[in-house]
């Protein structure tokens, strides 16, 4: 009969060391699993978002069909583009330092104005989230100062181009590029002449339930977030059809 000798102390220590190393590797592996899972979800979301179809059917899935809630929203004396008797009025509450607002402006805004020319009146109301966007209020004031010289929306477009950081120097650069009277513009900005107007927009937005940017009201129908063109198209087409 073959006998097995008991393990020596050194062999025992080696076995224990290997077992400890194995358990350590397993612990690291299991600790990484949630991270890998979240990364996989994030990658899947990116791929899904980049490849989702852009058509009316998908827009229908994105827009709640019932119930449609309308909010009585006032344009006030806010800057506006388009005919006053346009069948569609879009009122946006937005923030110049909000990246989602900038993305919507770059990808959807100009297309809406072009494809529904003469049918849309676009109204911009300020909703600066200063707690996270410290330059949003000053940018809004600067846009109104440009508006004194008939350049509100060109300046508005420049701010959302993110060509420069939002600060006093960039406001002066944009004003120069637009051919404004720099002294008059600078005085207006330094005086914060439109601070009350911007704050009034913010208070009004809060009073009707706005709590994030961008938030839109299409003939009073609320659309929250930087939704794609198709979402706006579906709402607009239904409004034009009287549905």
C-alpha positions as CSV (number, residue, x, y, z in Angstrom):
1,X,0.0,0.0,0.0
2,X,1.3,3.4,-0.9
3,X,1.4,5.8,2.0
4,X,1.0,9.5,1.7
5,X,3.2,11.6,3.8
6,X,1.6,14.6,5.7
7,X,2.5,17.9,4.1
8,X,5.5,19.7,5.4
9,X,5.0,23.2,7.1
10,X,6.5,24.9,4.0
11,X,4.0,23.1,1.7
12,X,1.2,24.1,4.0
13,X,2.3,27.7,3.9
14,X,2.6,27.6,0.1
15,X,-0.9,26.1,-0.2
16,X,-2.4,28.8,2.0
17,X,-0.6,31.5,0.1
18,X,-2.0,30.2,-3.2
19,X,-5.5,29.9,-1.8
20,X,-5.3,33.5,-0.5
21,X,-4.1,34.7,-3.9
22,X,-7.0,32.8,-5.6
23,X,-9.5,34.4,-3.3
24,X,-8.0,37.8,-3.9
25,X,-8.3,37.4,-7.6
26,X,-11.9,36.4,-7.3
27,X,-12.6,39.4,-5.1
28,X,-11.1,41.8,-7.6
29,X,-13.1,40.1,-10.4
30,X,-16.4,40.4,-8.6
31,X,-15.7,44.0,-7.6
32,X,-15.2,44.8,-11.3
33,X,-18.4,43.2,-12.5
34,X,-20.7,46.1,-11.6
35,X,-18.3,48.5,-13.4
36,X,-18.2,46.3,-16.5
37,X,-22.0,46.0,-16.4
38,X,-22.5,49.8,-16.2
39,X,-19.9,50.4,-19.0
40,X,-21.8,47.9,-21.1
41,X,-25.1,49.7,-20.5
42,X,-23.5,53.0,-21.3
43,X,-22.0,51.7,-24.6
44,X,-25.3,50.1,-25.5
45,X,-27.1,53.4,-24.8
46,X,-24.7,55.3,-27.0
47,X,-24.9,52.8,-29.8
48,X,-28.7,52.7,-29.5
49,X,-28.9,56.5,-29.5
50,X,-26.7,56.8,-32.5
51,X,-28.5,54.2,-34.5
52,X,-32.2,54.7,-33.6
53,X,-34.3,55.4,-36.6
54,X,-35.4,58.9,-37.3
55,X,-39.0,58.6,-38.6
56,X,-42.5,59.4,-37.7
57,X,-43.1,56.0,-36.0
58,X,-40.3,56.5,-33.6
59,X,-41.4,60.0,-32.9
60,X,-44.8,58.7,-32.0
61,X,-43.2,56.4,-29.5
62,X,-41.4,59.4,-28.0
63,X,-44.3,61.7,-27.5
64,X,-47.1,60.9,-25.0
65,X,-50.3,60.6,-26.9
66,X,-52.7,60.8,-24.0
67,X,-53.5,62.8,-22.2
68,X,-52.3,66.0,-24.0
69,X,-51.8,68.6,-21.3
70,X,-51.8,72.2,-22.4
71,X,-50.4,75.0,-20.3
72,X,-51.4,78.6,-20.8
73,X,-48.0,80.2,-21.3
74,X,-47.4,83.9,-21.9
75,X,-44.8,85.1,-24.3
76,X,-44.7,88.5,-22.6
77,X,-42.2,90.9,-24.1
78,X,-39.6,88.2,-24.7
79,X,-37.6,88.2,-27.9
80,X,-39.4,86.4,-30.7
81,X,-38.9,85.3,-34.3
82,X,-41.7,84.7,-36.9
83,X,-45.1,86.2,-37.6
84,X,-47.3,87.2,-34.7
85,X,-50.2,85.4,-36.3
86,X,-48.3,82.1,-36.9
87,X,-50.4,79.0,-36.2
88,X,-47.6,77.5,-34.1
89,X,-46.0,79.3,-31.2
90,X,-43.0,77.6,-29.5
91,X,-41.9,79.1,-26.2
92,X,-38.5,77.9,-25.0
93,X,-37.2,78.2,-21.4
94,X,-33.5,77.8,-21.7
95,X,-30.0,78.5,-20.3
96,X,-27.0,79.6,-22.4
97,X,-24.6,77.4,-20.4
98,X,-26.7,74.3,-20.6
99,X,-25.0,71.8,-23.1
100,X,-28.4,70.1,-23.9
101,X,-29.8,73.5,-24.8
102,X,-26.9,74.2,-27.1
103,X,-27.2,70.8,-28.7
104,X,-30.9,71.4,-29.4
105,X,-30.2,74.8,-30.9
106,X,-27.5,73.4,-33.2
107,X,-29.4,70.3,-34.3
108,X,-33.2,71.2,-34.2
109,X,-33.8,74.9,-33.9
110,X,-32.6,76.1,-37.3
111,X,-34.2,73.2,-39.0
112,X,-37.6,74.0,-37.5
113,X,-37.4,77.6,-38.5
114,X,-36.5,76.6,-42.1
115,X,-39.0,73.8,-42.6
116,X,-41.9,75.6,-41.0
117,X,-41.0,79.1,-42.2
118,X,-44.0,81.4,-41.8
119,X,-45.8,78.9,-39.6
120,X,-43.8,79.2,-36.4
121,X,-43.3,82.0,-34.0
122,X,-40.4,81.2,-31.7
123,X,-40.1,82.9,-28.3
124,X,-37.1,82.6,-26.1
125,X,-37.4,83.0,-22.3
126,X,-34.5,82.9,-19.9
127,X,-34.2,80.2,-17.3
128,X,-30.6,80.4,-16.0
129,X,-29.7,77.6,-13.6
130,X,-27.1,79.6,-11.7
131,X,-26.4,77.0,-9.1
132,X,-24.7,74.8,-11.8
133,X,-24.3,77.4,-14.6
134,X,-22.7,80.5,-13.0
135,X,-22.3,82.3,-16.4
136,X,-25.8,81.7,-17.7
137,X,-27.3,84.9,-16.2
138,X,-24.6,87.2,-17.5
139,X,-24.9,85.6,-21.0
140,X,-28.7,86.2,-20.9
141,X,-28.2,89.8,-19.9
142,X,-25.6,90.3,-22.7
143,X,-28.1,88.9,-25.2
144,X,-30.7,91.5,-24.2
145,X,-28.0,94.2,-24.4
146,X,-27.4,93.1,-28.0
147,X,-31.1,93.2,-28.5
148,X,-31.0,97.0,-27.8
149,X,-29.2,97.2,-31.1
150,X,-31.4,94.8,-33.0
151,X,-29.1,91.9,-32.7
152,X,-30.7,89.7,-30.0
153,X,-31.0,86.5,-32.1
154,X,-27.6,86.8,-33.9
155,X,-26.1,87.2,-30.4
156,X,-28.2,84.4,-29.1
157,X,-26.9,82.1,-31.9
158,X,-23.4,83.2,-31.2
159,X,-23.7,82.3,-27.5
160,X,-25.0,78.8,-28.4
161,X,-22.2,78.2,-30.8
162,X,-19.8,77.8,-27.8
163,X,-17.1,79.3,-30.0
164,X,-15.7,80.9,-26.8
165,X,-16.3,80.4,-23.1
166,X,-19.2,82.5,-21.7
167,X,-17.6,85.5,-20.0
168,X,-17.4,89.3,-20.4
169,X,-14.5,89.1,-22.9
170,X,-16.3,86.7,-25.2
171,X,-19.5,88.9,-25.1
172,X,-17.4,91.8,-26.3
173,X,-15.9,89.6,-29.0
174,X,-19.3,88.6,-30.3
175,X,-20.5,92.2,-30.1
176,X,-17.6,93.3,-32.2
177,X,-18.1,90.5,-34.7
178,X,-21.7,91.6,-35.1
179,X,-20.8,95.2,-35.6
180,X,-22.4,96.6,-32.5
181,X,-21.7,99.8,-30.8
182,X,-19.2,98.4,-28.3
183,X,-19.3,101.3,-25.8
184,X,-23.1,101.2,-25.6
185,X,-23.1,97.4,-25.3
186,X,-20.4,97.3,-22.7
187,X,-22.2,99.9,-20.6
188,X,-25.4,97.8,-20.7
189,X,-23.6,94.6,-19.7
190,X,-21.7,96.3,-16.9
191,X,-24.9,97.8,-15.5
192,X,-26.6,94.4,-15.7
193,X,-29.4,96.4,-17.2
194,X,-31.6,93.4,-17.9
195,X,-31.0,91.5,-14.7
196,X,-34.6,92.1,-13.5
197,X,-35.9,90.9,-16.9
198,X,-33.9,87.7,-16.7
199,X,-35.0,87.1,-13.1
200,X,-38.6,87.7,-14.0
201,X,-38.5,85.0,-16.7
202,X,-37.0,82.6,-14.2
203,X,-39.8,83.3,-11.7
204,X,-42.4,83.0,-14.3
205,X,-41.0,79.6,-15.5
206,X,-41.1,78.3,-12.0
207,X,-44.7,79.4,-11.6
208,X,-45.9,77.3,-14.5
209,X,-43.9,74.2,-13.5
210,X,-40.6,74.6,-15.4
211,X,-37.7,73.0,-13.5
212,X,-35.2,72.0,-16.1
213,X,-33.7,73.2,-19.4
214,X,-34.6,73.1,-22.1
215,X,-38.3,73.1,-21.6
216,X,-40.6,73.9,-24.5
217,X,-44.3,74.8,-24.9
218,X,-45.7,74.1,-28.4
219,X,-49.0,75.9,-28.5
220,X,-49.0,75.1,-24.8
221,X,-48.1,71.4,-25.1
222,X,-45.1,70.8,-23.0
223,X,-41.9,69.1,-24.3
224,X,-39.1,68.5,-21.8
225,X,-35.5,68.1,-22.8
226,X,-33.5,68.4,-26.0
227,X,-35.8,66.1,-28.0
228,X,-35.0,65.4,-31.7
229,X,-36.7,67.1,-34.7
230,X,-39.2,64.3,-35.2
231,X,-40.7,64.8,-31.8
232,X,-41.4,68.5,-32.5
233,X,-42.5,67.6,-36.0
234,X,-45.2,65.3,-34.8
235,X,-46.7,67.8,-32.4
236,X,-46.5,70.6,-34.9
237,X,-48.2,68.5,-37.7
238,X,-51.0,67.5,-35.4
239,X,-51.5,71.1,-34.4
240,X,-51.5,72.3,-38.0
241,X,-54.1,69.5,-38.8
242,X,-56.3,70.6,-35.9
243,X,-56.0,67.4,-34.1
